[in-house]
């Protein structure tokens, strides 16, 4: 039953009459407060305090209800409120009595902060006074903050606004029948749980999923819009969500139950979409999950066959977890565990094995024989001839139409086993279908399926090349089968291998597993042709789970010897966004097999051999990373226990030593480590893994550390890697590390020993510097390393000090305790250079600079020594004679001497450069360390043209701080040496001081420099250019035409600029200029075009950018448009277009320009009334077509949730329709907008079909 209420459609399950009749029952007195409390929870999110006793407690002394919440008009007052209920007849009299009583009891100050609310399920029954008058009278008394009286009619309306509450109370309290298509969570749970015998308990659905349940409850409470989950069937997802809600803390449970609806039909989904509740769509309503998700939190459910990649798959519980949960249904532990294993840990199978008398039996089971070909195929693409041939073979018919005919009947059932969307047939829930129909599969079906599997999976498909024209997979070859069929049949293979007991599926003369193994072993080329692995990439994980032994056998053969047969799978193909390779499927398959402890060794050796031949690439999904994830100490991705993992890992390291070190490095314990789960089996279960205690993790880490140390040898780089990780080693591993360091430091010397010692010292310094943090190694542990640092410390002061100059902010004591951490660092560096000077003199400083990673810090620290003139001169001379790698030190010494000794020093420096015959370019680089000033530039010029030229070619573009003359000198000098971009950068904050002619000159000169730059000048240069143009636009001594000419040359730079250019302004002022741009881009319609030169091509590209960037209309001033100016411009442009034979394209470009019109201020519709009038006047279909196309393109890039369909396009269509309706006086404009609306609706339809189709696959 529906009614229109306040402009929206509501579902009315409980009427005021129902409430009136229910009020006469005894139950109403105790239940009505609960109903109101649930209505409040469904309406208000921000509730600070709520106390509404119900049941036997509903008739106690005190206020009937107390609430503190953020107000939600019209029924929930803001702030504090007390509530009184009147269920019996004479509610109006009770309201009067309660009002007087509570007014006397509550002090005035409290009442001024509190609202008084009286609620009754009965309609107002006082004939002498209207309800509104009673409320007004009480409000006028000013005794309370506010006064509300909610009678039966208002409660009816409130229930309409809260359908989740209405549905529950309608069924369980008032015995009404809710409208079809919507149920409360209690209602659905009662139905779903009683499908099982005995009745299902929540723990069964939550077994192994407690964390997922808690996450779901949290997200529902937070209002997360879309919550996609997948399980064996969509109903299992809905039931899981309800079980999670029912198991939540009481206050959370009541809150969510009051706000959550189960929606069954599309009509119901549309009705409740605007209710602001949470939704659990199922059955037909799943098609509108995208719509519901835009309106409120929505659990988007999917079965095993139609999950998308963004669906979170509900974890399949272990048999132990499920067995414990089944005990809650009354089964003994032994039977419960056996049941958990026999049902394959699947709720769909469990429902068949322990059905209740009321469990619904799918009507399609009676017609199971009709469904067998589809059951074996899983899914297929009807437009693929290859798919049709396979389906005919499975059905043993010649005519494909005969295969589809019975399926159409099944697809129309209320709960169909198969769906048809656009051009794809797909089983709705393959697990359910196989479990129910597997026993019908006979020898004749198996023979046909074997032949079909060899046909579908046995052909090696050449992967597409990067430069090949794109075509969908179904079109790449006449014999190519669709991914629908390939995925579907591989799922069937898996079901046969794993679910045969549950389905009572048998294979005459053999076992189901051997039958599946035989099919896989029979695939031609699986063990010798890498192209077959490529072809099966998307199905490889399923194949590996279905037939792990044949899968491993094939890989082992391909990996024999030099493995040349399999190497091509690592070849990467470059894509638009990233790279793609064809080895992922093999990795996924091996990750699946590695979960089996019996096959872990074989799978790991295969992965190690793949890692050995892996050439590396841009993607992180690589064989060695799969090995890491499998053996990671704190999150192993295998069913093997610790002892098994250790034994297998040791064997892998010895069998494939080429990857041993790299693997050990990846397995070393690290701070803030992370890992992602590997591909896990869908159905197969292995023995319960051991509990990961700290002892188990530490023992595994000790083994990794031991193996890593053994393989580090005396290689310094390997020891530095171990040192970097040693802070996370467990105690025994740390002791092994200390012993190993002692050994390697004792057995090495020179640079090798220093490298290890230096890394160790830095590590110790870091932990002592940050000793107060939770990640720092204890002082007790660091004390174990101190003897090593002391014993093997280098004798050289230089080597002792290098670490201080390797980083910008080295770890020194006192750094973190000071307001200025550089104070401690500078002090340490000063002491270091003093030590070096005492031991080795100035030559030691040069050595220190040469060996450190940041030599400029050596130069800065050396300034604190304050050498005299002679000593500084000698130091300068020594640095010049050293390698150019320390020229930064020479520059620092040069700058220091110039500052302290001025002319005497600069004269000395110039003579020194000459005497030492330093190359001009090197001299120039050293001179760039001097201050940016006219004195410096004059000094550089004294060195002669070679040095001066090199200086201006190489120097960084520092900001000029001198006066205007100095600024002009520097800018002109940059320009003289072909560096206008550097000049703009140096002057960017002082452009106002440059004459206009110079700014223009800079912009003119920057064009060829930008063109010659591989990076297009970079973002800073583009910013400086835009800043220069902004400066020109403010000036009066340059014409708009001159600015426009410059802008035209810079159009590629302005493609992201939002503000209109001067050039754009001229285009909409000068029709001839607009037409010049049209003619530069588009050929004449009827005349023979002239040959296009290279210059004309470049002009066409620039003109096209100009036209597409034009977004301001002739006659436009902000949000207003001058009709006369716009019409005159359009008419003149069209006249010129006629003369140059470009009428059609010109009209379309006029339309594209009009598409950027502002909204009309009077009626709020688009476009502006001036544009509407021009459209009516021009009466041009091409103008209107151009406008419609541009509006379509203006949508730009957009994103959609999976399964959303065409909701966004419908919103756009509705927008166009509303605009069209708003302008009856402009018929052409209105008709154009209606046409645009129809286009958007067609797009919406296509999006719906695409979403429905994809939902079958993902």
Buried (B, 14 or more C-beta within 10 A) or exposed (E): EEEEEEEEBBBBBBBBEBBBBBBEEEEBBBBBBBBBBBBBBBBBBEBEEBEBBBEEEBEEEEBBBBBBBEBBEEBBBBBBBBBBBBBBBBBBEBBBEBBEEBBEEBEEEEBEEBBBBBBBBBBBBBEEEEBEEBBEEBBEEEBBBBBBBBBBBBBBBBBBBBBBBBBBBBBEBBEBEBBEBBBBBBBBBBBBBBBBBBBBBBBBBBBBBBEBBBBBBEBBBEEBBBBBBBBBBBBBBBBBBBBBBBBBEEEBBBBBBBBBBBBBBBBBBBBBBEBBBBBBBBBBBBBBBBBBBBBBBBBBBBBBBBBBEEBBBBBBBBBBBBBBBBBBBEBEEEEBBBBBBBBBBBBBBBBBBBBBEEEEEBEBEEBBEBBBBBBBBBBBBBEBBBBBBBBBBBBEEEEBEEBBEBBEEBBEEEEBBBBBBBBBBBBBBBBBBBBBBBBBBEEEBBEBBBBBBBBBBBBBBEBBEEEEEEEEBBEBEEEBBBBBBBBBBBBBBBBBBBBBBBBEBBBEEEEBBBBBBBBBBBBEBBBEBBBBBBBBBBBBBBBBBBBBBBBBBBBBEBBEEEBEBBBBBBBBBEEEEEEBBBBBBBBBBBBBBBBBBEBBBBBBBBBBBBBBBBEEBEBEEBBBBBBBBBBBBBBBBBBBBBEBBBEBBEBBBEBBEEBBBBBBBBBBBEEEEEEEEBBBBBBBBBBEBBEBEEEBBBBBBBBBBBBBBEBBEBBBEBBBBBBBBBBBBBEBBBBBBBEBBBEBBEEBEEEBBBBBBBBBBBBBBBBBBBBEEEEBBEEEBBEBBEEBBEEBEBEBBBBBBBBBBBBEEBBBEEBBEEEEBEEBBBEBBBBBBBBBBEBBBBBBBBBBBBBBEBBBBBBBBBBEBEBEEEEBBBBBBBBBEBEEEBBBBBBBBBBBBBEBBEEEBBEBBBEBBEEEEBEBBBBBBBBBBBEBBBBBBEBBBEBEEEBBBBBBBBBEBEEBEBEEEBBBBBBBBBBEBBBBBBBBBBBBEBBEBBEBEBBBBBBBBBBEBBEEEEEEBEEEBBBBBBBBBEBBBEEEEBEBEBBBBBBBBBBEBBEEBEEBBBBBBBBBBBBEBBBBBBBBBBBEEEEEEEEEEEEEEEBBBBBBBBBBBBBBBBBBEEEEBBBEBBBBBBEBBBEBBEEBBBBBBBBBBBBBBBBBBBEBEEEEBBBBBBBBBBBBBBEBBBBBBBBBBBBBEEEEEEEBBBBBBBBBBBEBBEBBBBBBEBBEEBEBBBEBBBBBBEBBBEBBBBBBBBBBBBBBBB
